[in-house]
Amino acid sequence: MFTRTRLIAACSVFAFNAVAADAPQHFHPKGKAPSTYTVQMQEEARKVLPFADKADFDDARRGFVAAPASRVIKGAAGNVVWNMGSYDWLLPENSGGKDFDSIHPSLQRQALLNMHYGLYEVLPGKIWQIRGFDLSNISFIKGKTGWIIFDVGTTRETARAALDFVNEKLGKRPVVAVVYSHAHADHFGGIRGVVDEADVRSGKVKIIAPEHFMGHAVSENIYAGPAMNRRIIYAYGLLLPHNPFGHVDQAIGKTVPFGEIGLIEPNVIVSKPIESMTVDGVRMVFQNTPGTEAPAEMNTWFPDWKVFWGAENIVGTIHNIYTLRGALIRDPLEWSKKINEALYRFGKDAEVMFTAHTWPRFGNARVVQAMRDQRDAYANLNNAVLHQANKGVTINEIHNVYKLPASLQQSWVAHSYHGSEEHNSRAVINRYIGYWDANPATLIPLSPKDSAPEYVAMMGGSEKILARGKQLYDEGKYLLAVELLNKLVYAEPQNQAAKDLLADNFEQVGYQKESVALRNSFLAAALDLRSGMPNLPSPKTGGPDMIKALATELWLEGLAIRLDTQKVGI
């Protein structure tokens, strides 16, 4: 999902404590309310989307056991690592069931579904999940002698809190095995909160992972880690207050915890496409799915229980093909094929599907529907975009052309809360034929700071651009206003009036977006333009576990990337 080994606790002060649950006012003195155009767009969405379908809410509530009295998880130094209560303004008992016009109605629904917090029983006497303690779920399977944990969350602190609560409510049991479903930090980072490395090295505790897990888990942090850390602040809204006008959800969970990420190398590797294994008396069938949501990932089938674990391949949203934080572009067609394989191998018998994010699905019809709709959504994204590309539609046009088929628009599980049709469609073209639109005028573009002054001069100067930008804002033509004002801000970076007006337009676009990736990026940029990002430490990569896990080749490649050849004269 994302890459960093430690987010400094000080960052949490702004994001976690920015707003009281009963005071959903705009967090910024320059912030604007939703415009009449934005309100109208939200009202139209409420009319056409299937809000009468409450099945997801039934599934999300099912099996609730208990929740801790506190909605805050703290680190050893007393720092806030996680604060679910900072989103309590979303709950109907606090909002009065209010529809927030600053949030796309479909996203508000997703944000409310992700408010479930505590211990849930997935399969009576066999499987439980801790939800709402972390961006990802932490799942507990009861073996003959102890717990088998599927994914351990992002941080030591949230994982330890989950294990402690499970032991408190269900009886203390040792952890005998951990399954890393894939090579993203929110699924392995909490490992030191639940097991001791010495027990893994001795074989007392198994850590099971898909083939090539370690290489992929480490390489993302090394090659482009610093660039990703900057981008994640926008794409994940890390410094936006939790507020109806700011951060409301992360689609696959609430947000990113601010704690310590660890990594312990697995001692059992699943290398075959389909591999059976019995762990502490529990039979499992692993399905390797490389090239899907992660380059190393696997689903799991529990044949004795008719339960399917979908990892992060099938969750309550269409995912990213291109992640705005930065990562290799994924293959939606291969993703679709792996879901299809799971559907035909396991789906026909599955009575329960639980996953690394969002909520389970109960009953074969619900499981099959989710698998089919996501399979078809990823396949259509690939095929329909390439169909348009072959007709001449370019990477700079496709996002205005591609739409999810009407047959899938009424399926909540086919909506793009984490990804978006806009940036995913562009990613498909980039994957197959690259970023160039086949127009030589765009092949060697000038840097924006070099070309922008000429545009401003040709448009008659800043005053004319500001006047036109304000007119377009008043007409609800926000993206057109952005096109003009962005040139002015590059040409005159100290022009605060231009930055404020650009921020106003960014904000309205953000309010209108169903995708958190787009919402967060526009709203974070608006905050940055208005007053700069809060002066807090940036995320860091390269913690002790990540450095220790470096292969020599990877370490040398990382050094090569960091070498400034211009300074050394190479």
GIDA-V270170 format. One record per backbone hydrogen bond with DSSP energy under -1.0 kcal/mol. NH is the residue of the N-H (numbers start at 0). CO is the residue of the C=O. Records with the same first field share a line. If there is no record, write none. Layout:
NH=CO  CO
//
This chain:
4=539
5=539
6=258
10=7
11=8
12=9
14=10
15=11
16=12
22=19
24=22
30=27
38=34
39=35
40=36
41=37
42=38
43=39
44=40
45=41
46=42
47=43
48=44
50=48
52=49
57=53
58=54
59=55
60=56
61=57
63=60
64=118
65=118
72=81
74=78
77=74
80=72
81=72
83=70
85=82
86=83
87=84
89=86
90=87
93=90
94=90
95=91
102=99
107=103
108=104
109=105
110=106
111=107
112=108
113=109
114=111
117=130
118=65
119=128
120=62
121=126
122=126
125=122
126=122
127=139
128=119
129=137
130=117
136=355
137=129
138=149
139=127
140=147
141=125
142=145
143=279
146=173
147=140
148=176
149=138
150=178
151=186
155=259
158=154
159=155
160=156
161=157
162=158
163=159
164=160
165=161
166=162
167=163
168=164
169=165
170=166
175=146
176=146
177=205
178=148
179=207
182=295
186=183
188=184
189=152
190=187
192=189
193=190
194=190
199=195
200=196
201=197
203=198
204=198
205=175
207=177
208=267
210=269
212=209
215=211
216=212
217=213
218=214
219=215
221=217
222=218
227=223
228=224
229=225
230=226
231=227
234=230
235=231
239=236
242=240
245=242
246=240
249=252
251=249
257=80
260=4
261=188
266=206
267=206
269=208
274=285
276=283
278=281
281=278
283=276
284=300
285=274
286=298
287=272
288=296
291=293
297=180
298=286
299=308
300=284
301=306
304=301
305=301
306=301
307=351
308=299
309=353
312=309
313=309
317=414
325=322
329=320
334=330
335=331
336=332
337=333
338=334
339=335
340=336
341=337
342=338
343=339
344=340
345=341
346=341
348=345
349=345
350=305
351=305
352=360
353=307
355=310
357=251
360=352
362=350
366=362
367=363
368=364
369=365
370=366
371=367
372=368
373=369
374=370
375=371
376=372
377=373
378=374
379=375
380=376
381=377
382=378
383=379
384=380
385=381
386=382
387=383
388=384
389=385
391=388
392=387
396=393
397=393
399=396
400=397
401=397
407=404
408=404
410=407
413=410
414=411
416=414
418=317
423=419
424=420
425=421
426=422
427=423
428=424
429=425
430=426
431=427
432=428
441=438
442=439
449=446
450=446
451=447
454=450
455=451
456=452
457=453
458=454
459=456
460=455
464=460
465=461
466=462
467=463
468=464
469=465
470=466
471=467
472=468
473=469
474=470
475=472
476=471
477=475
480=476
481=477
482=478
483=479
484=480
485=481
487=483
488=484
489=485
490=486
491=487
494=491
495=493
498=494
499=495
500=496
501=497
502=498
503=499
504=500
505=501
506=502
507=503
508=504
509=505
510=506
511=507
512=509
515=416
518=514
519=515
520=516
521=517
522=518
523=519
524=520
525=521
526=522
527=523
528=524
529=525
530=526
531=527
535=533
539=5
546=542
547=543
548=544
549=546
554=550
555=551
556=552
557=553
558=554
559=555
560=556
561=557
564=562
567=563
569=564
//
